[in-house]
């Protein structure tokens, strides 16, 4: 008997590492720290114990290089998924600084096609991974009695943090970040991207 599996409604997470990450991150870290100096209060959203900037990096010239890479990556992903031609890509981005003990509670991002995170500085793996929850809510009613996790049986999947790594995922995909158990800040840039015909 031949049994074939056909994946339906897959949840994709895209990833890349910038080749020039050392130079690129050094410049961004300087800008991120200056941003915090100008606004030490920041905003409080899903960050537990950390600092988050306003979501306005897209309007700040000093973050132009990062903004360009975010849009370029999302455009390439959109092409691979056969998005319509001629779309405009709008985004919002912000800095996260998570000191030892800080985390991000599980959440999703409404009203966007893509969300993502780019890692500037961290001590891996102690700084904590980003993790994604199975979006098939009904599957939580009956966990699978599997001896090893697969993409089908897992209820959560962790992705390791790495300086210079960019993760992009659907905005509707629930995610959180583990507690930073290192002795240094975990610093990243997060973003939302909307593809619109207008």
DRENMARMI-558749 format. One record per residue (C-alpha): residue number from 1; residue in three letters; x, y, z. Coordinates in steps of 0.001 Angstrom, whole numbers, padded with zeros to 6 digits. Example, Ala and Ser with C-alpha at 12.3 -4.5 7.8 and 13.67 -1.06 7.14 Angstrom:
2
     k     r         x         y         z
     1   ala    012300   -004500    007800
     2   ser    013670   -001060    007140
END
This chain:
198
     k     r         x         y         z
     1   unk    000000    000000    000000
     2   unk    001453    003347   -001032
     3   unk    000596    006288    001217
     4   unk    001397    009809    000067
     5   unk    001367    012979    002148
     6   unk    000387    016328    000668
     7   unk    001084    019396    002832
     8   unk   -001868    021745    003101
     9   unk   -001699    025355    004301
    10   unk    001975    025284    005333
    11   unk    003338    027893    007734
    12   unk    006577    029155    006221
    13   unk    009449    030919    007976
    14   unk    012108    032387    005702
    15   unk    015659    033090    006818
    16   unk    018917    034559    005588
    17   unk    022231    035733    007042
    18   unk    023819    038988    005850
    19   unk    027373    038416    004639
    20   unk    028500    041863    005814
    21   unk    026869    041450    009241
    22   unk    029857    042540    011330
    23   unk    030192    045971    009723
    24   unk    026463    046329    009135
    25   unk    025536    045433    012724
    26   unk    028187    047702    014241
    27   unk    026656    050707    012500
    28   unk    023100    049702    013430
    29   unk    024040    049112    017075
    30   unk    025358    052644    017349
    31   unk    022100    054012    015933
    32   unk    019973    051736    018141
    33   unk    021757    052822    021315
    34   unk    021445    056490    020382
    35   unk    017737    055934    019814
    36   unk    017383    054577    023337
    37   unk    019362    057492    024786
    38   unk    016915    059910    023143
    39   unk    013875    057964    024386
    40   unk    014758    055888    027492
    41   unk    011073    055262    028253
    42   unk    010312    053532    024951
    43   unk    007010    051697    024558
    44   unk    005543    048659    026265
    45   unk    003879    046036    024075
    46   unk    004837    042347    024162
    47   unk    008238    043051    025728
    48   unk    008504    041738    029271
    49   unk    011304    043559    031065
    50   unk    012939    044991    027970
    51   unk    012980    048245    026012
    52   unk    011239    048765    022691
    53   unk    011432    051840    020492
    54   unk    008524    053431    018708
    55   unk    007742    051709    015412
    56   unk    009155    054499    013270
    57   unk    012541    053263    012020
    58   unk    011129    053465    008497
    59   unk    011090    057260    008905
    60   unk    014642    057601    010226
    61   unk    017418    058131    007624
    62   unk    020019    056438    009825
    63   unk    018123    053142    009380
    64   unk    017737    053430    005589
    65   unk    020073    050516    004867
    66   unk    018115    048181    007149
    67   unk    014791    049405    005778
    68   unk    015966    048718    002225
    69   unk    017007    045163    003082
    70   unk    013694    044445    004806
    71   unk    011727    045531    001739
    72   unk    014025    043715   -000697
    73   unk    013740    040452    001230
    74   unk    009948    040683    001423
    75   unk    009706    041506   -002289
    76   unk    011692    038373   -003146
    77   unk    009481    036254   -000901
    78   unk    006351    037792   -002430
    79   unk    007636    036925   -005904
    80   unk    008257    033323   -004846
    81   unk    004645    033137   -003615
    82   unk    003205    034685   -006797
    83   unk    001988    037959   -005332
    84   unk    000507    040332   -007911
    85   unk    002856    042547   -009904
    86   unk    003248    046246   -009129
    87   unk    002544    046088   -005405
    88   unk    003863    048709   -003009
    89   unk    005544    047438    000138
    90   unk    004973    049481    003285
    91   unk    006593    048697    006592
    92   unk    007067    049711    010185
    93   unk    010156    048743    012177
    94   unk    011405    049111    015732
    95   unk    014348    048248    017980
    96   unk    014138    045682    020811
    97   unk    016648    045626    023670
    98   unk    016122    042703    026021
    99   unk    018448    042614    029044
   100   unk    019048    039454    031093
   101   unk    015698    038139    032323
   102   unk    013627    039820    029598
   103   unk    011356    038010    027155
   104   unk    008505    038591    024707
   105   unk    005124    037037    025339
   106   unk    003329    035076    022630
   107   unk    001575    037329    020131
   108   unk    000871    037874    016445
   109   unk    000904    040955    014228
   110   unk   -002396    042019    012690
   111   unk   -002903    043881    009419
   112   unk    000338    042906    007714
   113   unk    001458    040208    005320
   114   unk    004932    039676    006766
   115   unk    006610    040169    010117
   116   unk    010206    039560    011008
   117   unk    013212    040032    013213
   118   unk    016857    040824    012535
   119   unk    019477    040095    015229
   120   unk    022074    042770    015929
   121   unk    023783    041597    019105
   122   unk    023360    038643    021447
   123   unk    025062    035816    023262
   124   unk    023733    032601    021754
   125   unk    022191    030298    022694
   126   unk    021663    031579    026247
   127   unk    019928    034743    025059
   128   unk    016771    032801    024124
   129   unk    015238    031614    020865
   130   unk    012290    032947    018963
   131   unk    009556    030317    018912
   132   unk    006466    029789    016791
   133   unk    003181    028171    017799
   134   unk    001135    025839    015651
   135   unk   -001546    028091    014126
   136   unk   -003955    025149    013819
   137   unk   -005749    026008    017038
   138   unk   -007920    022883    016955
   139   unk   -004793    020690    016984
   140   unk   -004132    021751    020584
   141   unk   -007170    019753    021699
   142   unk   -005407    016439    021102
   143   unk   -001571    016362    021134
   144   unk    000071    013636    019054
   145   unk    001741    010822    021046
   146   unk    004925    011114    018982
   147   unk    008384    010155    020275
   148   unk    010045    012770    018053
   149   unk    008758    016135    016873
   150   unk    008049    016671    013205
   151   unk    006587    019601    011319
   152   unk    003242    017808    011635
   153   unk    003254    016875    015334
   154   unk    005062    019840    016913
   155   unk    003025    022379    018875
   156   unk    005944    024844    019026
   157   unk    009116    025240    016976
   158   unk    012175    027178    018138
   159   unk    014522    028999    015790
   160   unk    018025    029792    017072
   161   unk    019132    033427    017342
   162   unk    022268    034433    015473
   163   unk    023879    037808    014894
   164   unk    023207    038883    011332
   165   unk    020277    036494    010805
   166   unk    016971    037714    009423
   167   unk    013745    035757    009982
   168   unk    010563    036595    008074
   169   unk    007191    034940    008708
   170   unk    003465    035542    008181
   171   unk    002131    038223    010506
   172   unk   -000618    035867    011684
   173   unk    001840    033241    012943
   174   unk    001919    033313    016755
   175   unk    005404    033767    018159
   176   unk    007289    034742    021285
   177   unk    010866    035006    022514
   178   unk    012347    033000    025378
   179   unk    013835    034579    028474
   180   unk    017305    036028    027943
   181   unk    019458    033893    030247
   182   unk    022756    035398    029112
   183   unk    024631    038233    030789
   184   unk    024245    040718    027946
   185   unk    021426    042445    026077
   186   unk    019699    040727    023186
   187   unk    019297    043486    020588
   188   unk    017185    043118    017477
   189   unk    015085    044989    014950
   190   unk    011523    043806    014326
   191   unk    009159    044845    011554
   192   unk    005806    044445    009818
   193   unk    005337    044639    006044
   194   unk    002141    045200    004068
   195   unk    001962    044561    000313
   196   unk   -000679    046844   -001193
   197   unk   -001744    047871   -004719
   198   unk   -001980    051498   -003561
END
